[in-house]
Amino acid sequence: MLGLSAISAFEGAWVAFFSCLVVMLLSYMAGSYFASYIPHAHLRDFHSALDHGEVLLLVDVPKWQLPDVDKEIRKRHPEASCDAVGWMSQALHT
């Protein structure tokens, strides 16, 4: 009787292990999809400029640093157009 309960517990451990493995795999796949979608969510705003050979520079800086970065870019490239846009979770609503 003891041997049968040990086998049953062993089988239950394998079921739990494979269940966790399936959940981890599904989480990884969902995360991969999310991570690959987000970088492209707002690039469609710039397709016409990119098609004309313009350069797109994406800079991730804190809001308090925006004036300094804008000043440096304008100093080195006066022809550049600088726009500050905050993209956070709004990327999911496109």
N, C-alpha and C positions, 0 to 999 in steps of 0.2 A: 504494500500500500504506500509506503514511503517513497519507493522508487517511482511510482506513477505520478505522485504530486510533484516530485522534483522535475520530471520530464515536462509536466504541464507548466510549471513555473518557468522552465527554460524556454519553452515555446512562446510563452507570454512575453518574455524578455526580447525575443527576436521580433515579435510583432511590434512591440513598442519601439525597438531600434529602427526597423524599416519604416514605421510610421513617421518617426522623427526625421529620417533620411528623406522621405518623400516631401515633407513640409519644408525642409531646408532647401531641397532642389527647387521646389515651386517658388519659394521666397527669392532664391538666387535668380531665377528666370524673370520674375516680376521686377526685381531690382535692376537687372541688366536692361530690360526694356525701358524702364523709367529713365535710367542714366543715359541711354542712347537717344531717347526722344528729347530730353530737355535741352541739350546744346543746340538742337536744330529748331526749337520752337519759335525763336524770334529771328532767325536768319532770313526767313522769307521776307521780312521787312526791308532787307538790303539786297534782294536779288537783282533789281535793276541797276544799282550802283556797281555791284560785283560783275554783272554782265558787261558793263562799260569799262572794265579794267581798273576800277577804283580799289583802293586798299581799305580794308576794314580792320580796325584795331580795337579789340575788346580788352578793357582794363578793369580789373576787379580791385577797387580801392574803397576804403571807408568813406562815408559822406563827408567827413570833415577834411579829407585830403583832396577832394575834387577841385577846389580852386587852385591848389598848388600844381596838380597834375595838368589841369587845363592851361595854366600859365606856361609850364614847361613845353607842352606840345605846341602851343601857339608861338613860343619863342623859336623853336627849332623848325617848325613847319607852319608858316603864316597862312599857307593856302588850305590848311586842314580845317575841317568843320568838326567841332566838338559838341557832342550832345551827351547829357547825363541822363541815364535811364535806370531806374531801379527795377530789376527783374528778380522777383523772388518766386513765391508760390503762384503768382498770376500766370506763369508759364503753363500751368496745368489746365487753365481755363480757355485755351486757344482752340 
